[in-house]
Amino acid sequence: MHYRHRFHAGNFADVFKHVLLVALLRALNAKDKPWCYLETHAGAGLYDFTDEAAARTAEYREGVARLWSRPAPPVAVSAYLDAVRAFNADGQLRYYPGSPLLAQHCARAQDRILLCEKLPEVAQELRNSLPGGERVHIHVRNGYEAVALLPPIEKRGLILLDPPFEATSEFEACAEFLVKAVQRFSSGVYAVWYPYKNRHATERWLRRVQRECAREIVNLTLAVGLPAEGQMRACGLLVINPPFAFRAEAAEALAWLTPQLQQGAGSGHQIEHWPASVR
């Protein structure tokens, strides 16, 4: 059974990840020069909260639904909600755009989007939900092979790694991809979403990336409650080469999101800044 994101679309982890993704793309848009967005694990694109899978888990109710009518969110959250509302024209929260659609929403005429999805049937769902054209390219391939697409011709870009973390080797695969990718495209912005379940494995991976990538890194985490058996209550986003404008927006957004998304004692967020490592 392959991971299906429709069971989890719009949950707290999606809100965390996508608010920060929109903030990263907004920072890239601060310059007129074109950028390339590359995503290694794109998924289906658009999710319907009325379908059987989403209705069964209803995780979105503890995520994006909590924010839908909140007044005066900070700028990064407001931009994210504006993007989600663009797919819900009647004002009712039914559809949720995944990161490929959020990237397209933020893209300008000169920007380009490259998406990898290894399952043909999921890639077809992505094609159905995302208008193609010469500036959007969908590759049916293992996303970790996408390092071959770097560097992009634009020489500016954001690479998002958002694997399902089904396999115990996922952290290792992410680290190996990042090391190779940074060697090929050292100025690129890299963002990796990860679940925070096994503290030792996670922190070992973070140390490896910090040591072997030797770039400026910001690590952002959000916990909505204390660890619970079989449940994800915390996750993170590791950003290599974070744009300057991103940092303030991210800090403001996480400070606002934490109380909105909390599910009990133990909620909180953390932002760690690491200077470029010395090999």
Disulfide bonds with the S-S distance in Angstrom:
none
